[in-house]
Amino acid sequence: MIGEVKPSAHVRFGQNLCRLRTTAKFTQEALAEKADLSRRYIQEMEAGHKNPTVNTVVQLKKALRCSWDDLFLHTDA
């Protein structure tokens, strides 16, 4: 569609993160503890307000026991 605004990669990453977290039945607080991050940072990434570093993404991947593909699904579209 002409003029359609697509979410940025970090917004889509946040959507994927939220989906993976809820599928794993983690609260934001539980994921934050498991990934050694703050709950607020998890919340801000899921909302698309924070663009995580590679190190943060690695921590999240380990905590969620997911694939790179799961975390980055549709972030390039």
C-alpha positions as protocol buffer text, in pm:
chain_id: "A"
residue {
  index: 1
  type: MET
  ca { x: 0 y: 0 z: 0 }
}
residue {
  index: 2
  type: ILE
  ca { x: 131 y: 344 z: -88 }
}
residue {
  index: 3
  type: GLY
  ca { x: 231 y: 547 z: 216 }
}
residue {
  index: 4
  type: GLU
  ca { x: 209 y: 249 z: 450 }
}
residue {
  index: 5
  type: VAL
  ca { x: 436 y: 296 z: 749 }
}
residue {
  index: 6
  type: LYS
  ca { x: 609 y: -24 z: 855 }
}
residue {
  index: 7
  type: PRO
  ca { x: 736 y: -68 z: 1209 }
}
residue {
  index: 8
  type: SER
  ca { x: 1111 y: -37 z: 1250 }
}
residue {
  index: 9
  type: ALA
  ca { x: 1327 y: -341 z: 1319 }
}
residue {
  index: 10
  type: HIS
  ca { x: 1351 y: -274 z: 1693 }
}
residue {
  index: 11
  type: VAL
  ca { x: 972 y: -241 z: 1718 }
}
residue {
  index: 12
  type: ARG
  ca { x: 929 y: -577 z: 1546 }
}
residue {
  index: 13
  type: PHE
  ca { x: 1201 y: -723 z: 1769 }
}
residue {
  index: 14
  type: GLY
  ca { x: 1001 y: -603 z: 2071 }
}
residue {
  index: 15
  type: GLN
  ca { x: 688 y: -769 z: 1936 }
}
residue {
  index: 16
  type: ASN
  ca { x: 880 y: -1095 z: 1888 }
}
residue {
  index: 17
  type: LEU
  ca { x: 1026 y: -1067 z: 2237 }
}
residue {
  index: 18
  type: CYS
  ca { x: 682 y: -1022 z: 2391 }
}
residue {
  index: 19
  type: ARG
  ca { x: 543 y: -1317 z: 2193 }
}
residue {
  index: 20
  type: LEU
  ca { x: 832 y: -1544 z: 2294 }
}
residue {
  index: 21
  type: ARG
  ca { x: 813 y: -1436 z: 2659 }
}
residue {
  index: 22
  type: THR
  ca { x: 441 y: -1501 z: 2687 }
}
residue {
  index: 23
  type: THR
  ca { x: 471 y: -1834 z: 2502 }
}
residue {
  index: 24
  type: ALA
  ca { x: 738 y: -1935 z: 2754 }
}
residue {
  index: 25
  type: LYS
  ca { x: 496 y: -1827 z: 3030 }
}
residue {
  index: 26
  type: PHE
  ca { x: 743 y: -1576 z: 3176 }
}
residue {
  index: 27
  type: THR
  ca { x: 639 y: -1249 z: 3330 }
}
residue {
  index: 28
  type: GLN
  ca { x: 854 y: -950 z: 3238 }
}
residue {
  index: 29
  type: GLU
  ca { x: 1003 y: -973 z: 3586 }
}
residue {
  index: 30
  type: ALA
  ca { x: 1086 y: -1344 z: 3550 }
}
residue {
  index: 31
  type: LEU
  ca { x: 1251 y: -1292 z: 3212 }
}
residue {
  index: 32
  type: ALA
  ca { x: 1444 y: -994 z: 3346 }
}
residue {
  index: 33
  type: GLU
  ca { x: 1578 y: -1201 z: 3633 }
}
residue {
  index: 34
  type: LYS
  ca { x: 1668 y: -1495 z: 3408 }
}
residue {
  index: 35
  type: ALA
  ca { x: 1844 y: -1266 z: 3155 }
}
residue {
  index: 36
  type: ASP
  ca { x: 2006 y: -1046 z: 3424 }
}
residue {
  index: 37
  type: LEU
  ca { x: 1826 y: -735 z: 3301 }
}
residue {
  index: 38
  type: SER
  ca { x: 1577 y: -497 z: 3460 }
}
residue {
  index: 39
  type: ARG
  ca { x: 1204 y: -546 z: 3421 }
}
residue {
  index: 40
  type: ARG
  ca { x: 1178 y: -188 z: 3300 }
}
residue {
  index: 41
  type: TYR
  ca { x: 1429 y: -258 z: 3021 }
}
residue {
  index: 42
  type: ILE
  ca { x: 1228 y: -565 z: 2911 }
}
residue {
  index: 43
  type: GLN
  ca { x: 914 y: -352 z: 2912 }
}
residue {
  index: 44
  type: GLU
  ca { x: 1078 y: -77 z: 2706 }
}
residue {
  index: 45
  type: MET
  ca { x: 1217 y: -323 z: 2449 }
}
residue {
  index: 46
  type: GLU
  ca { x: 876 y: -489 z: 2410 }
}
residue {
  index: 47
  type: ALA
  ca { x: 717 y: -147 z: 2359 }
}
residue {
  index: 48
  type: GLY
  ca { x: 974 y: -65 z: 2089 }
}
residue {
  index: 49
  type: HIS
  ca { x: 1129 y: 219 z: 2289 }
}
residue {
  index: 50
  type: LYS
  ca { x: 1471 y: 58 z: 2334 }
}
residue {
  index: 51
  type: ASN
  ca { x: 1704 y: -85 z: 2073 }
}
residue {
  index: 52
  type: PRO
  ca { x: 1899 y: -363 z: 2250 }
}
residue {
  index: 53
  type: THR
  ca { x: 2270 y: -429 z: 2209 }
}
residue {
  index: 54
  type: VAL
  ca { x: 2402 y: -756 z: 2072 }
}
residue {
  index: 55
  type: ASN
  ca { x: 2502 y: -862 z: 2424 }
}
residue {
  index: 56
  type: THR
  ca { x: 2148 y: -800 z: 2549 }
}
residue {
  index: 57
  type: VAL
  ca { x: 2002 y: -1003 z: 2263 }
}
residue {
  index: 58
  type: VAL
  ca { x: 2237 y: -1292 z: 2347 }
}
residue {
  index: 59
  type: GLN
  ca { x: 2121 y: -1280 z: 2710 }
}
residue {
  index: 60
  type: LEU
  ca { x: 1758 y: -1285 z: 2601 }
}
residue {
  index: 61
  type: LYS
  ca { x: 1817 y: -1571 z: 2355 }
}
residue {
  index: 62
  type: LYS
  ca { x: 1975 y: -1781 z: 2629 }
}
residue {
  index: 63
  type: ALA
  ca { x: 1702 y: -1699 z: 2881 }
}
residue {
  index: 64
  type: LEU
  ca { x: 1423 y: -1780 z: 2635 }
}
residue {
  index: 65
  type: ARG
  ca { x: 1603 y: -2080 z: 2483 }
}
residue {
  index: 66
  type: CYS
  ca { x: 1495 y: -1969 z: 2139 }
}
residue {
  index: 67
  type: SER
  ca { x: 1655 y: -1939 z: 1797 }
}
residue {
  index: 68
  type: TRP
  ca { x: 1794 y: -1629 z: 1633 }
}
residue {
  index: 69
  type: ASP
  ca { x: 1519 y: -1667 z: 1374 }
}
residue {
  index: 70
  type: ASP
  ca { x: 1253 y: -1653 z: 1645 }
}
residue {
  index: 71
  type: LEU
  ca { x: 1391 y: -1329 z: 1783 }
}
residue {
  index: 72
  type: PHE
  ca { x: 1439 y: -1161 z: 1447 }
}
residue {
  index: 73
  type: LEU
  ca { x: 1130 y: -1288 z: 1263 }
}
residue {
  index: 74
  type: HIS
  ca { x: 1012 y: -1020 z: 1018 }
}
residue {
  index: 75
  type: THR
  ca { x: 1251 y: -752 z: 1146 }
}
residue {
  index: 76
  type: ASP
  ca { x: 1383 y: -692 z: 794 }
}
residue {
  index: 77
  type: ALA
  ca { x: 1046 y: -649 z: 622 }
}
